[in-house]
Each structure stands twice: as structure tokens, then as C-alpha cells.
Amino acid sequence: MKEESDDMAIQALKNTPSKKKNKIRVWLFLFVSLPAVLLIVVLMLVSLVTGKQMSYPLPPLTAEAMSTQMKVFQHVYPEVSKKFPSEQAEIELTPSEVGNLLIIGRNAHALSHGVSPSGVFPDAYQIKYQDGKFRFNYSYRYGSMNFNFYAEVIPDFHSNRIVVKPIAFKVGSLRLPRSILTSSAESAIKKLQNNKDYKRFFEVIVSVEIKENHNLKVIYRPARLAELLWGFK
């Protein structure tokens, strides 16, 4: 029965006009080749988005970084040490000073990670502030694959919210739509809203504005900062 059906199929193909035969051959070739083509495409995408796991060494705590930290302390201390601290005050930081504070922040994370390890390793990421934008590098290992992320963002801190404006987003060598980063950031921020540190941040910080000269203007609440520092209300 099977041989008869095969013979009929061959006979039908023989009786088919030549143009139609060519079309059938093309479609059969495409149908047979489709899994191989899909596999090649997947492998190309994997090669674009995966790569060698990156490591970002901790920047050294320079004298300049420590000097910036002292400058910020000297600016803030008179405000929070008043008998009746002001409701609001401001401080303006240059791009260089912001960079120094990021260095201190990364080293502080490394120190706390050594005492109480977190999910993010200190050498798995890097943050820089340049040209009015924050630039992030993050290396993540999933199973046997490494994913290296790069993003440029302009954050907006106001009204107890963080809004992220993406400028660029890449995974490996593959550029991705900025909307992906926006939706991912919004989802992460929603999860943070019940975090104690996130709430305390916005109890202290009123707004952060990136000025035309790329300085950061920070408006904060000395009264609330004093409560957190000195433990009184």
C-alpha cells in the first residue's frame, strides 16, 4: 500500500509542469533547510549576546576620593548639627566629585559584601558618570553562558520616584531597543518601593537634577537626615 502511494506521488511529480516542479523543489529545499537556518540564526544571536565573563577591578580609594567625601561631610554637617535643622538644603557636585563618590560607594559595597555576601559581586559591575550620563557595565553568568550588559541612562529623582531615561542599551555586541531597558527599570523600581533603604533614600533626598554643565544639584532634607544620623525625632 505504501509502495503504491509512493509510486503515485512520483508519477504526480513527473506529470507536473516544469515551472511548478521548480517551485515545489524550492519549497521542499526551504522546508528541509529551515531547522538548519534557524539554528544558524540562533547561534549568531548567541555569539552576539554572550562572551567572556568580564571583571571590573575595584578602583583604588585615592586621596582625591577621600577629599571629596570630606568636602561633602563638611558641607552637610553644619546643616544636620543645628538645634533645629532646616527642612531643605542643597549641595552641588561636579562630575569629578560624583565619580569620586561612586568609587567610595563601590569600595563600601565590596567591604559589606565580604561581611555579608549579596547577589551582586563587587567586581561584576562598573558605574561611571560622564557627560551628564551614568554608564553601567554589568557581567552576569547564567549556567554556562556569560552576558555582558552595557547601558547609558539619565536618572530623574523627584516626587519620591526614580525615572530612568535610557540613552543606550547593549547585551554583548547586540544593541537592543531602549524600551526594553525602560520596562526592566520600571519593574525593578516597583520592587524596590517596599525596600527600607529605598524609602529612607527618598525621606532624605527631595530631588537630583543634572545641570547643563553636568553638575549634580541635590536637594535634601537635613531634618530627616539628622533623625537618621543621631537617632532622634
C-alpha positions as CSV (number, residue, x, y, z in Angstrom):
1,M,0.0,0.0,0.0
2,K,2.8,2.4,0.9
3,E,4.7,1.5,-2.3
4,E,1.6,2.3,-4.4
5,S,1.2,5.7,-2.7
6,D,4.9,6.5,-3.2
7,D,4.6,5.5,-6.9
8,M,1.6,7.7,-7.2
9,A,3.4,10.7,-5.7
10,I,6.4,10.2,-8.0
11,Q,4.1,9.9,-11.0
12,A,2.2,13.1,-9.9
13,L,5.6,14.9,-9.7
14,K,6.5,13.7,-13.2
15,N,3.3,14.9,-14.6
16,T,3.7,18.3,-13.0
17,P,4.7,21.2,-15.4
18,S,8.4,22.1,-15.2
19,K,7.8,25.6,-13.6
20,K,5.6,24.1,-11.0
21,K,8.3,21.4,-10.4
22,N,10.9,24.1,-9.7
23,K,8.6,25.8,-7.2
24,I,8.0,22.5,-5.4
25,R,11.7,21.8,-5.3
26,V,12.4,25.3,-3.9
27,W,9.7,24.9,-1.2
28,L,11.0,21.4,-0.3
29,F,14.5,22.8,0.0
30,L,13.4,25.7,2.2
31,F,11.3,23.3,4.3
32,V,14.2,20.9,4.8
33,S,16.7,23.7,5.4
34,L,14.5,25.7,7.8
35,P,15.8,24.0,11.0
36,A,19.4,24.5,9.9
37,V,18.8,28.1,9.1
38,L,17.1,28.7,12.4
39,L,19.9,27.0,14.2
40,I,22.5,29.3,12.4
41,V,20.5,32.4,13.3
42,V,20.2,31.3,17.0
43,L,24.0,30.6,17.1
44,M,24.7,34.0,15.6
45,L,22.5,35.7,18.2
46,V,24.1,33.8,21.0
47,S,27.6,34.8,19.7
48,L,26.4,38.4,19.7
49,V,24.9,38.5,23.2
50,T,27.3,36.1,25.0
51,G,31.0,36.3,25.5
52,K,33.8,36.1,28.0
53,Q,32.8,37.0,31.6
54,M,34.0,40.4,32.3
55,S,35.6,41.5,35.6
56,Y,35.8,45.1,36.8
57,P,38.5,45.6,39.4
58,L,37.7,47.9,42.3
59,P,39.1,51.4,41.7
60,P,41.5,52.4,44.4
61,L,40.5,54.8,47.2
62,T,42.5,57.8,46.1
63,A,43.3,60.9,48.2
64,E,41.1,62.8,45.8
65,A,38.1,60.5,46.5
66,M,38.6,60.8,50.3
67,S,38.9,64.6,50.0
68,T,35.6,64.7,48.1
69,Q,33.9,62.6,50.9
70,M,35.3,65.0,53.5
71,K,34.1,68.0,51.5
72,V,30.5,66.6,51.3
73,F,30.7,65.9,55.1
74,Q,31.8,69.4,55.8
75,H,29.0,70.8,53.7
76,V,26.3,68.6,55.3
77,Y,27.4,68.6,58.9
78,P,26.6,72.2,59.8
79,E,23.1,71.7,58.4
80,V,22.3,68.5,60.3
81,S,24.0,69.6,63.6
82,K,21.8,72.6,64.1
83,K,19.4,72.5,67.0
84,F,16.5,72.9,64.5
85,P,17.8,71.6,61.1
86,S,16.3,73.2,58.0
87,E,13.6,71.4,56.1
88,Q,15.6,71.6,52.9
89,A,19.1,72.4,51.8
90,E,21.2,71.8,48.6
91,I,24.6,70.7,47.5
92,E,26.1,70.8,44.0
93,L,28.6,68.2,42.9
94,T,30.9,68.4,39.9
95,P,31.2,65.3,37.6
96,S,34.6,64.6,39.1
97,E,33.2,64.7,42.6
98,V,30.3,62.4,41.6
99,G,32.9,60.0,40.2
100,N,34.8,60.0,43.4
101,L,31.7,59.3,45.4
102,L,30.9,56.3,43.1
103,I,34.4,55.0,43.8
104,I,33.8,55.2,47.5
105,G,30.4,53.5,47.0
106,R,31.9,50.6,45.2
107,N,34.6,50.1,47.8
108,A,31.9,50.2,50.5
109,H,29.9,47.6,48.7
110,A,33.0,45.4,48.5
111,L,33.6,45.7,52.2
112,S,29.9,44.9,53.1
113,H,30.0,42.0,50.6
114,G,32.9,40.5,52.4
115,V,31.0,40.6,55.7
116,S,27.5,39.7,54.3
117,P,27.7,38.5,50.7
118,S,24.9,39.8,48.3
119,G,23.7,38.5,44.9
120,V,25.9,41.1,43.1
121,F,29.6,40.6,43.3
122,P,31.7,43.8,43.6
123,D,33.8,43.1,40.6
124,A,30.8,42.2,38.3
125,Y,29.8,45.8,37.6
126,Q,31.2,49.3,37.0
127,I,29.5,52.7,37.2
128,K,30.8,55.9,35.8
129,Y,29.4,59.4,35.4
130,Q,30.4,61.2,32.2
131,D,28.8,63.9,30.1
132,G,25.7,64.1,32.2
133,K,25.0,60.3,31.9
134,F,25.5,57.3,34.1
135,R,27.3,54.5,32.3
136,F,26.8,50.9,33.6
137,N,28.7,47.7,32.8
138,Y,27.4,44.5,34.3
139,S,28.6,40.9,33.7
140,Y,26.2,38.1,34.6
141,R,26.7,34.4,34.3
142,Y,23.7,32.1,33.6
143,G,24.6,28.4,33.5
144,S,27.5,28.1,31.1
145,M,26.8,31.4,29.3
146,N,28.1,34.9,30.2
147,F,26.1,38.0,29.4
148,N,27.8,41.4,29.4
149,F,25.4,44.3,29.7
150,Y,26.0,48.0,28.9
151,A,23.7,50.9,29.5
152,E,23.7,54.7,29.4
153,V,21.0,56.4,31.4
154,I,19.9,59.7,32.7
155,P,18.1,59.2,36.0
156,D,15.5,61.6,37.4
157,F,14.9,61.7,41.1
158,H,11.8,63.6,42.2
159,S,8.4,63.2,43.9
160,N,9.6,60.1,45.7
161,R,10.3,58.4,42.4
162,I,13.2,57.3,40.2
163,V,12.6,57.7,36.5
164,V,15.2,56.3,34.1
165,K,15.7,57.8,30.7
166,P,17.7,55.2,28.6
167,I,20.3,56.5,26.1
168,A,21.8,53.2,25.0
169,F,21.5,49.5,25.9
170,K,23.5,46.6,24.7
171,V,24.0,42.9,25.5
172,G,27.3,41.8,24.2
173,S,27.7,43.3,20.8
174,L,23.9,43.4,20.2
175,R,22.2,46.8,20.5
176,L,18.7,46.4,22.0
177,P,15.7,48.7,21.9
178,R,15.8,51.3,24.7
179,S,12.2,50.4,25.6
180,I,13.4,47.1,27.0
181,L,15.7,48.9,29.5
182,T,12.8,51.3,30.4
183,S,10.4,48.5,31.2
184,S,13.0,46.5,33.1
185,A,14.0,49.5,35.1
186,E,10.3,50.3,35.9
187,S,9.8,46.7,37.1
188,A,12.9,46.8,39.3
189,I,11.9,50.2,40.8
190,K,8.4,48.9,41.6
191,K,10.0,46.0,43.5
192,L,12.3,48.5,45.4
193,Q,9.4,50.6,46.6
194,N,8.9,48.5,49.7
195,N,12.6,48.3,50.4
196,K,13.7,50.1,53.6
197,D,16.8,51.7,52.1
198,Y,14.8,52.9,49.1
199,K,12.2,54.6,51.4
200,R,14.9,56.2,53.6
201,F,16.6,57.5,50.4
202,F,13.5,59.4,49.5
203,E,12.9,60.5,53.0
204,V,16.2,62.4,52.8
205,I,16.5,63.2,49.1
206,V,14.0,65.6,47.6
207,S,15.4,65.8,44.1
208,V,18.5,65.3,42.0
209,E,19.0,67.5,38.9
210,I,21.6,67.2,36.2
211,K,22.5,70.7,35.2
212,E,23.7,72.0,31.8
213,N,27.4,71.9,33.0
214,H,26.7,68.3,34.1
215,N,27.0,69.1,37.7
216,L,24.6,67.3,40.0
217,K,22.3,69.5,42.2
218,V,21.0,67.6,45.1
219,I,18.2,68.9,47.3
220,Y,17.9,67.1,50.6
221,R,16.1,67.2,54.0
222,P,18.7,68.0,56.8
223,A,16.0,67.5,59.5
224,R,15.3,63.9,58.3
225,L,19.0,63.2,57.8
226,A,19.7,64.4,61.3
227,E,17.0,62.0,62.6
228,L,18.6,59.1,60.9
229,L,22.1,60.0,61.9
230,W,21.5,61.0,65.5
231,G,18.5,58.8,66.2
232,F,16.1,61.5,67.5
233,K,12.8,62.8,66.2
